Amino acid sequence: MAKRGGFPGGMPGNMNNLMKQAQKMQKQMEEATKELEDKEVTASAGGGAVEVTISGKKEVTKVKLAEEVVDPDDIEMLEDLIMAATNEALRKIEEASQQSMAKITGGLGGGFPF
């Protein structure tokens, strides 16, 4: 007769360890997320004529323009440089986020089956 409420083969012990590991990983992920939110990255375009700084929360925190890039006759170039610098900063913060999570998950990624 099987024991009541248990798993055959000693699963409860393994399940306990798995739960402890999951809780530890969750705490590490929360800490990494908080650390990342406090981080800022800066990217530039046009040889440094435009600099954009983005926070880990993916919010633009600073835009710096060199005086020579502000040409009223060529607004499109300035718009393109701002867009390029912003996209590069967003890419950098996303890369930092992925690296931070990969350290915790061991490269498993976010695709947990549960």
Secondary structure as the mmCIF struct_conf table of DSSP 4:
data_model
#
loop_
_struct_conf.conf_type_id
_struct_conf.id
_struct_conf.beg_label_comp_id
_struct_conf.beg_label_asym_id
_struct_conf.beg_label_seq_id
_struct_conf.end_label_comp_id
_struct_conf.end_label_asym_id
_struct_conf.end_label_seq_id
HELX_LH_PP_P HELX_LH_PP_P1 ALA A 2 LYS A 3
TURN_TY1_P TURN_TY1_P1 ARG A 4 GLY A 5
TURN_TY1_P TURN_TY1_P2 PRO A 8 GLY A 10
HELX_RH_AL_P HELX_RH_AL_P1 MET A 11 ASP A 38
STRN STRN1 GLU A 40 ALA A 45
TURN_TY1_P TURN_TY1_P3 GLY A 46 ALA A 49
STRN STRN2 VAL A 50 SER A 55
TURN_TY1_P TURN_TY1_P4 GLY A 56 LYS A 57
BEND BEND1 LYS A 58 LYS A 58
STRN STRN3 VAL A 60 LEU A 65
HELX_RH_3T_P HELX_RH_3T_P1 GLU A 67 VAL A 69
TURN_TY1_P TURN_TY1_P5 PRO A 72 ASP A 73
HELX_RH_AL_P HELX_RH_AL_P2 ILE A 75 THR A 105
TURN_TY1_P TURN_TY1_P6 GLY A 106 GLY A 107
BEND BEND2 GLY A 110 GLY A 110
#
